[in-house]
Every structure is written in structure tokens, then in C-alpha cells.
Amino acid sequence: MKPRPVQLILALLLCGPALLVVPASVALAQPEAAVVVTPAETARERIIIRAVGQSRALRSTTLEPDASGRVREVLIEPDTLVSEGTPLLRLDDRAERIALGLAEIRLADARRLLERYTRADGTGAFAPTTVDEARRDVELAELELAQAQVALADRTLRAPFAGYTGLTDVEAGARVTEDTAVTTLDDRRRLLVRFRVAERHFGRIGLGDEVSVRAWSDDPAIRTATITRIDSRIDTTSGTFRMEASLANADDVLRPGMRFAVSIETEGPAHWRIPETALLWGDDGAYAWRISAGKAERVDLQLVSRERGHVLVDGPLASGDDIVSEGVQRMRPGRTVRILNASALDDYPALDARRARQSDS
């Protein structure tokens, strides 16, 4: 009859400790641990800078009259595209038209007199000083005519460039001065989005770099803008510097003054890139297992950032080091490992799922 397990244990205990001693090599022997490794490689940190920007038109101005006077006609329709030189406001110009007519008459008389003196030149009928004086009168009359033309032109407010007009509070019959704000004019074919970035990012963004912007309105579209200007100094109070990006607005759905969420993706310094599953945490921080000469060794690391499925770390690694990415739970310092082919692990036969048909009763 075979001894029962309980009887065998009691017999071993009664025989003393000598029978329980086994060789150290047998007691410490551990089977090889099957692991999957991934070579360590370098990669640059992906940095996303977020800011809040405010837009203004590519060209924008507040229009004011070039002269004081009574408003005769208002030609402004709000939010209307006008071309360069389009009349927007006309003032009473009766006095200026009279002054222009008088200047034209004086110039015509001065030219006729000079022509008479010129025909008689060389006959001795007129002194040379008389001819010179007539020539000077013509030049003065020409200047007076030009001045009258400018004064008349100043009675009409025109668009200095093509753009969209704003609202106006000026009405016909009102009196305005050179300081009266008549309306606004915006060339919004492109918007300039200005925002601030922390000084630690200075030098990472250059002219021509692309940024993503999204309006804080109901428009969910994410648009691409291009950096066109970078400030030359850091604000000592906020520790930031200003940047400006040009944003196309061909569909004319955006407006000057809108606020935008700005996102800039750039690269930082290079770090070690390992699988996310390879990073472990202990009482003294992060670490991973490296395979050297077929055995496991622990490497202390510092986490820099996380990516999708990977992490960037700093530590005493070398390019191509085999880092355990699967099987980390079985790792111990000095344990012998057996490296598996990761692609072979996923080579399973396809399952043919069928739903059993129920027989009709």
C-alpha cells in the first residue's frame, strides 16, 4: 500500500533536517522567462502649445473726414464691399467749387498774358523782368488751382482701399469735423490672429510655420494659419512674446475681433522612446527591464511624456537596447530569458463563428 501524503510529510519531519537539504543550484534554479523585447530608439518630444488669439483685418481703419462741414449725402451701407475710391460721404462743397472756378480763370488769364509777352520777346516791347513776372504769375496760378482741387476733393470721403464698411451714426445735415469717426473699413479677405506664447518656446516656432486655429463661435471648423510675424522681445511682466498668424477668409465667415483657440505642434529635444507597457513604477520611481547577454537587468528611467502606445524617457540606455515590452511581471534581476518573436504571437488561425440553428419543434 502506498503511503498517504500526510504520512509522507510526517516521516520527513521525524527524520530531521538532514533529509530536507537540497543543493543550492537546484533550489535557486528558475525556468527561462518568455518575453517580447523592443529595441530602444530615439524620438523627439511632441510639444503642443495652446494659446488664445484675437483677430483683426488684414487692413483696417476708422474713416474720418479730411475737412469740417455740413454733411450733404451719406452713401454708406453697413457690411457692404466697396472698391478703392468709392465715395462714402459728401460735404457741402459750394464754396470750394466757386474757389476752383476762380482759380481756373486766374490761371487762364495768366497764361494768355505770358503768351502775349512771349510772342513779343526780342522786339524790345517789354522788359525781360516783365516776362519773368508773367511766368511767375502762371506758376502761382497753377498752384492755386491745385490747392482748390484738393480742397474740393476733401469734401468727399472715399474708401482708401477695398473692404467692407461698418455702421455709421452720421446723417445728412449733421456737422462733422476732422475728428468725427464716420465709419470703419475692413479688408477681411485675410485675418491676422495675434496671440502670446510662453518664453520657453521662443525659437521653436519660426516664420512660415503652420498653426491650427478654431473660432470660439459656433463654427467647429479647424483652420490652418501661417506665422507671419514674431515679436522681437519678451514681455518682462508676463514672460511671454507675441506672434501673429495670417488666416485665409475666402468664404467670409470670420470677422475681425473674433477670438480663436490656437494650437501649435512642434518638436522638443530627443529622448528614448520605448513601449508604454515596458515602463514600470517602483518606490523610487520609473524603471524598465533591459536584456543583456540573455539576462534581465533593471534600468532606472525618468518619464518625459506619453504618446499613443509609447513613452519618452531619459536614462542610461543605448540605441538598440532590448527592452522587455511583454512579460515584465516575471522579471527579476539576473533572470535568464527566452526572447519570443512578437509577430508569431499574433499568428492565430481565424475562428469561424457560426450561430447554431434551432430546429423547429
C-alpha positions in Angstrom: 0.0 0.0 0.0 1.4 3.4 -1.0 1.9 5.9 1.9 -0.5 8.7 2.1 0.7 12.3 1.5 0.1 13.1 5.2 2.1 10.1 6.4 5.0 11.1 4.0 5.2 14.6 5.3 5.3 13.4 8.9 8.0 10.9 8.1 10.2 13.6 6.6 9.7 15.8 9.6 10.6 13.0 12.0 13.8 12.1 10.1 15.3 15.5 10.9 16.5 18.5 8.8 19.2 16.4 7.1 16.7 14.9 4.7 15.4 18.4 3.7 18.7 19.8 2.5 18.9 20.2 -1.3 21.8 21.5 -3.5 21.7 25.3 -3.8 21.9 25.1 -7.6 18.7 23.1 -7.6 16.9 25.4 -5.1 17.7 28.6 -7.0 17.2 27.4 -10.5 14.4 29.2 -12.3 13.0 28.4 -15.7 13.6 30.8 -18.6 11.1 33.6 -18.8 9.5 34.0 -22.2 9.4 37.7 -23.1 9.0 40.1 -26.0 11.5 42.8 -26.4 11.5 46.1 -28.4 14.7 47.9 -29.3 15.1 51.4 -27.7 15.2 54.2 -30.2 15.4 58.0 -30.1 12.5 60.3 -30.8 11.8 64.0 -30.4 9.3 65.1 -27.9 6.0 66.2 -29.5 5.0 69.5 -27.9 1.6 71.1 -28.3 1.4 74.8 -27.5 -2.1 76.2 -26.8 -3.0 79.9 -26.8 -5.9 82.3 -27.2 -5.7 84.7 -30.1 -7.7 87.7 -31.3 -8.1 88.6 -34.9 -8.0 91.8 -36.8 -8.5 92.5 -40.5 -5.6 92.4 -42.9 -6.2 96.2 -43.4 -8.5 98.1 -41.1 -9.1 101.8 -40.4 -11.6 104.2 -38.9 -12.6 106.8 -41.6 -12.7 110.5 -40.7 -13.4 113.5 -43.0 -10.5 115.4 -44.3 -12.4 118.7 -43.7 -15.1 120.2 -41.5 -18.5 121.0 -42.8 -22.2 120.1 -43.2 -23.0 116.6 -44.4 -24.8 116.7 -47.8 -25.1 113.0 -48.6 -24.3 109.7 -46.8 -23.5 106.8 -49.1 -22.6 104.1 -46.5 -24.4 100.8 -46.4 -23.2 98.6 -43.5 -21.2 95.4 -44.2 -21.0 96.2 -47.9 -18.0 95.5 -50.0 -16.7 98.7 -51.7 -13.8 99.2 -54.1 -10.9 101.6 -53.6 -12.0 105.2 -54.3 -15.8 104.6 -53.7 -17.5 107.8 -52.3 -18.9 107.2 -48.8 -19.7 110.7 -47.6 -20.1 114.1 -49.3 -20.0 117.5 -47.6 -21.4 120.8 -48.8 -18.8 121.9 -51.4 -20.4 125.1 -52.9 -17.7 127.4 -51.6 -14.9 125.0 -52.8 -16.4 124.8 -56.3 -16.5 128.6 -56.6 -12.9 128.8 -55.4 -11.9 126.2 -58.0 -13.7 128.2 -60.8 -11.9 131.4 -59.8 -8.5 129.6 -59.8 -9.2 128.2 -63.3 -10.0 131.8 -64.5 -6.8 133.3 -62.9 -4.7 130.6 -64.5 -6.2 131.1 -67.9 -5.6 134.9 -67.7 -2.0 134.4 -66.5 -1.3 132.0 -69.4 -2.7 134.4 -72.0 -0.6 137.3 -70.7 2.5 135.2 -70.7 1.8 134.0 -74.2 1.5 137.7 -75.4 4.8 138.6 -73.7 6.4 135.5 -75.3 5.3 136.4 -78.8 6.8 139.9 -78.4 10.1 138.6 -77.0 13.0 140.0 -78.8 11.2 143.1 -80.2 12.0 145.2 -77.1 8.4 146.0 -76.4 8.6 144.5 -72.9 11.3 144.4 -70.4 12.8 141.0 -69.5 11.7 141.4 -65.9 8.1 141.8 -67.1 8.2 138.5 -68.9 9.7 136.8 -65.9 7.0 138.3 -63.7 4.3 136.9 -66.0 5.9 133.5 -66.0 5.9 133.6 -62.1 2.2 134.6 -62.1 1.4 131.5 -64.2 3.2 129.2 -61.8 1.4 130.8 -58.8 -2.0 130.4 -60.6 -1.2 126.7 -61.2 -0.5 126.2 -57.5 -3.7 128.0 -56.6 -5.7 125.7 -58.9 -4.1 122.6 -57.5 -4.9 123.9 -54.0 -8.6 124.5 -54.9 -8.8 121.0 -56.4 -7.5 119.4 -53.2 -10.0 121.4 -51.1 -12.8 120.3 -53.3 -11.7 116.6 -53.2 -11.5 116.8 -49.4 -15.3 117.5 -49.3 -15.9 113.8 -50.4 -14.8 110.9 -48.2 -13.7 108.0 -50.3 -12.6 104.4 -49.4 -8.8 104.3 -49.2 -8.8 100.6 -50.1 -11.2 97.8 -51.0 -13.1 96.5 -48.0 -16.3 96.1 -46.0 -17.9 99.2 -44.5 -19.2 99.3 -40.9 -22.1 101.1 -39.2 -22.3 104.9 -39.1 -24.1 107.3 -36.8 -23.6 110.3 -39.2 -26.7 111.5 -41.0 -27.3 114.1 -43.7 -27.4 117.6 -42.3 -25.1 116.9 -39.4 -21.9 118.9 -39.0 -18.7 117.0 -38.8 -15.1 117.8 -38.1 -11.8 116.2 -39.0 -12.1 114.2 -35.7 -15.5 112.7 -36.4 -15.5 108.9 -36.8 -17.7 108.3 -39.8 -17.4 104.5 -40.2 -14.9 101.6 -40.3 -13.4 99.9 -43.3 -12.0 96.3 -43.1 -10.2 94.3 -45.7 -11.1 90.9 -44.3 -10.0 88.6 -47.1 -7.4 87.5 -44.6 -7.4 87.9 -40.9 -4.4 88.4 -38.7 -4.6 86.4 -35.4 -2.4 87.7 -32.7 -1.6 85.6 -29.6 1.0 85.2 -26.8 3.4 82.2 -26.2 5.5 81.4 -23.1 9.1 82.4 -23.5 10.3 78.8 -23.0 9.0 78.2 -26.6 11.0 81.0 -28.1 13.0 79.7 -31.1 10.8 76.6 -31.6 8.4 78.4 -33.9 9.6 80.3 -37.0 8.1 82.4 -39.8 6.1 80.3 -42.2 5.2 77.6 -39.7 1.6 76.4 -39.7 -0.7 76.6 -36.7 -4.3 75.3 -36.2 -7.0 77.8 -35.2 -10.6 77.3 -34.2 -13.1 80.1 -33.7 -14.9 80.3 -30.4 -18.1 80.9 -32.2 -20.4 78.0 -33.3 -18.2 77.3 -36.3 -16.5 74.0 -35.4 -14.1 74.1 -38.4 -10.3 73.8 -37.6 -8.4 76.1 -40.0 -4.7 76.4 -40.8 -2.9 79.8 -40.4 0.7 80.7 -41.2 3.0 82.6 -38.8 3.9 85.9 -40.4 5.3 88.0 -37.5 7.2 87.3 -34.3 7.9 89.9 -31.7 11.5 91.0 -31.1 11.3 91.0 -27.3 9.9 89.1 -24.3 7.4 90.8 -22.0 9.1 91.1 -18.7 5.8 91.2 -16.8 4.1 88.1 -18.3 7.1 86.2 -19.6 5.5 85.8 -23.0 6.1 87.1 -26.5 3.7 88.0 -29.2 3.1 86.2 -32.5 0.9 86.8 -35.5 -0.6 84.3 -37.9 -2.3 85.0 -41.3 -5.6 83.2 -41.7 -7.4 82.9 -45.1 -11.0 84.1 -45.0 -12.1 83.5 -48.6 -15.6 82.2 -47.5 -16.0 85.4 -45.5 -17.5 83.6 -42.4 -15.0 85.1 -40.0 -14.9 88.6 -38.6 -12.3 90.9 -37.2 -12.3 90.9 -33.4 -13.1 87.2 -33.1 -11.2 85.1 -30.6 -9.6 81.9 -31.6 -8.2 78.8 -29.9 -4.7 78.5 -31.3 -2.8 75.2 -31.3 0.8 74.8 -32.4 2.5 71.4 -32.7 6.3 71.5 -32.5 9.2 69.2 -31.6 11.3 69.3 -28.5 14.6 67.7 -27.6 15.4 64.0 -28.4 14.6 61.3 -25.8 14.5 57.5 -25.6 11.3 56.0 -27.0 10.0 52.7 -25.6 6.6 50.9 -25.5 4.2 52.1 -22.8 3.9 48.5 -21.5 7.7 48.4 -20.8 7.5 51.2 -18.2 7.1 50.1 -14.6 6.9 52.1 -11.4 8.5 51.3 -8.0 9.0 53.0 -4.7 11.9 55.0 -6.1 10.4 55.9 -9.5 10.1 54.6 -13.0 12.2 51.7 -14.5 12.3 49.1 -17.2 13.9 45.8 -17.8 16.8 45.5 -20.3 18.0 42.2 -21.7 21.8 42.0 -21.7 23.6 38.7 -22.5 20.4 36.9 -22.2 19.6 38.1 -18.7 17.4 40.8 -17.3 18.7 43.9 -15.6 16.8 46.8 -14.2 17.3 50.3 -15.6 16.0 53.4 -13.7 14.4 55.9 -16.0 12.7 59.4 -15.9 9.4 59.8 -17.7 9.3 62.8 -20.0 6.0 62.4 -21.8 3.4 59.9 -23.0 2.4 59.2 -26.6 -0.1 56.8 -28.1 1.3 53.3 -27.1 4.8 54.7 -26.3 6.6 56.8 -23.7 9.6 59.1 -24.0 12.1 58.6 -21.2 15.6 59.7 -20.1 18.1 57.2 -18.7 21.2 55.1 -19.3 20.0 53.5 -22.5 21.8 52.9 -25.8 20.4 52.7 -29.2 19.2 49.2 -30.0 18.9 48.0 -26.3 16.4 45.2 -26.0 13.7 46.5 -23.6 11.1 44.0 -22.3 7.7 45.1 -23.5 5.7 41.9 -22.7 6.4 39.6 -19.8 7.6 42.3 -17.4 5.7 40.7 -14.5 8.1 37.7 -14.5 11.3 39.7 -14.5 13.9 39.5 -11.7 17.4 40.8 -11.7 19.7 38.3 -13.5 16.9 36.0 -14.7 17.5 34.2 -17.9 15.0 34.9 -20.6 13.9 33.4 -23.8 13.0 36.1 -26.4 9.9 35.4 -28.4 9.0 36.7 -31.9 6.2 39.2 -31.4 4.8 38.6 -34.9 4.4 34.9 -34.2 2.3 35.6 -31.1 -0.4 37.1 -33.3 -0.4 34.2 -35.8 -3.6 32.5 -34.7 -6.0 30.6 -37.0 -9.1 32.5 -37.8 -12.2 31.5 -35.9 -15.2 30.6 -37.9 -18.1 31.7 -35.8 -21.4 30.2 -36.6 -24.7 30.5 -34.9 -26.4 27.2 -34.2 -29.7 27.0 -35.9 -32.6 25.9 -33.6 -34.6 23.1 -35.0 -38.3 23.6 -35.3 -40.2 21.7 -32.7 
